[in-house]
C-alpha cells in the first residue's frame, strides 16, 4: 500500500513529464464524454443537495440582512450610504461587496420590486445569489481537485458537497440573506488558486499572484475578517519557494500591489465619507484587541462538526502529508487559508446568533481538505482499504448529522430573528402607533432594525448602535450613562422599544424611562413599547392604542412567522395588518 501511494504521489511531481493518455486527449467515445461531464455533473448534484437542505428553511431571511437591503435601496435611489432618507452617512453594514450586489439587483429590477412566482424578490434574489455562490464554491473545489486527482475530481466535489449539505451552519447562513455565500466562495477560490499554482509549479507566475490577490481583495470587501485571506498567497510562497528569489519577490510585489492599491483606496473613501477606518458595526460591537485565549472558541466548531468526522478528516490529511509528492504540496497550500480562516474566527468576538455565523469559510475549506485527502487515499488503496475508508467517512457523516439533529431542529423551529417578523412587529406596528397617536414627524428608537428600515415612515434611532455613531461610541467605551443621556435627553424620541438585553445592557429600564416621561403602550418581557407622554396632545389616544395593541401583539409574538410571508414588497409607511 505504501509503495502504491508513493508511486501515485511521486508520479504527479511537477518536474516530471506526464503524457496525457490518448483516451483523455480525444473527445471521441462514450468514456471520454463521461469523464468530461463528470465534474460539472458533480457540481450540479452537490449544489442540488445543498439547495434541498436550504429549502427546509422556507423563505426565512435574517433581519440583519435587511439592514444591507435598506442601504442598497438608499444607494440605488441616489441617497448615498444612509439607512433612510435624510439620515447622516453611517457605515451600518460590514459587507460592501454584498451590498453592491444588492444595489445592482435593485437597479436591474430583480430586487426590492415585487414578487416572482409568488415569492418576494427580497427573499428570492439573495437566495438565488446564494445558490450561484454555492455552485461556484463547488466548482472551485472541482477545479482544485483536477490538479491533484484529475480522474476523480468529481468524487472530491461530491464528498465536499455532502459534508457541506449535512452542516446546517453552512446551509442556514449561506441562505440567510447575508454575505456568507460570497465569503465562502472567496475562501474556496483562494484555496483553489493556491492548490493549482503549487501542483503545477506556477506559484511565482504573475497570473497566480494577480488571481490570488483579486480573490483576497473581494474577500476583504465581503467581510472585514476576510482580509485575513490576503496573507494566504505570501505564506504559501514562503513555504514553497526555495530558488529564484528575484522571481518570488516580483510575484509578491505584484500580489501586494493588486491588493493594497484598491483596498487602500477603499479605506481612504471610508474615512472620507464616514470618518472611520473600520465599519461602524465593528465599533458598536466593541471588538477589542484579540487575546490568545479567544482562539479556544475554535474548538466549538469541532464539537459542532462532529469529532468523528473531524478525526477521520485529520487522519486522511495526515496520511497525505506524511508522504512527499504533489498531493502533499497541494494539501499544504489548501491548509494555509483554512488555518487563516480559523484564526480570524477565533479572534472575533462571540456572536449572539446561533450556529456559528462567522464560520462559513472554515466549513468550506475544511470540507475541501477532508474530501481531497480522502480521495487521494482512495486512489492509493486496494479494495479492503477503500471499503474501510468508505465506511469510516459514511459513518462519520451520519454521526455528524445525528449529533447536530437537536440543535438543528431547534433552529428550524425558531431561527434567528427574521426580516418579516421585524417588519411587522416594529416597522408596521410603530407606523400605526404614530398614526393613531397623531405623531406626524416622530422618531422611534429600537434595537431591531432591518425590517423596520424597509417599512417605517419614521426617523429611526438605532439602540444597537450599528447605524448610529454616538451610540456605537458609547458601547465601545462602555459608557452607558452617555448612551442613556444621548437617547433620553438629547434625542428624546417620541416612540421607543426595548426588551431583553437591550434593557439591561444600556440600562434603559422601565423606571428610567418613566423618569424621562415615557409611558407604556405594550409591555413585553422586561421592557416593551413606549411613547413620550408629552408628545401626545390627547391622553385618551394612549389608552385607545393600548387597547388596540394588546390582543394583536400578543397574537403576533406568540405565533411569529419565520417563513418570510410578509408580502411581496416592504415599503415605507406600511401599517400593521393585524
PyMOL commands that set and color helices and strands:
alter all, ss='L'
color gray80, all
select helices_A, chain A and resi 2-10+22-25+30-55+63-76+96-107+121-146+153-165+168-174+180-199+206-222+224-240+245-274+280-284+292-305+307-321+326-347+357-380+383-413+419-437+450-455+469-477+480-491+501-504+510-515+533-535+539-558
alter helices_A, ss='H'
color red, helices_A
select strands_A, chain A and resi 115-116+119-120+443-446+459-462+495-498+518-524+527-532
alter strands_A, ss='S'
color yellow, strands_A
deselect
rebuild
show_as cartoon
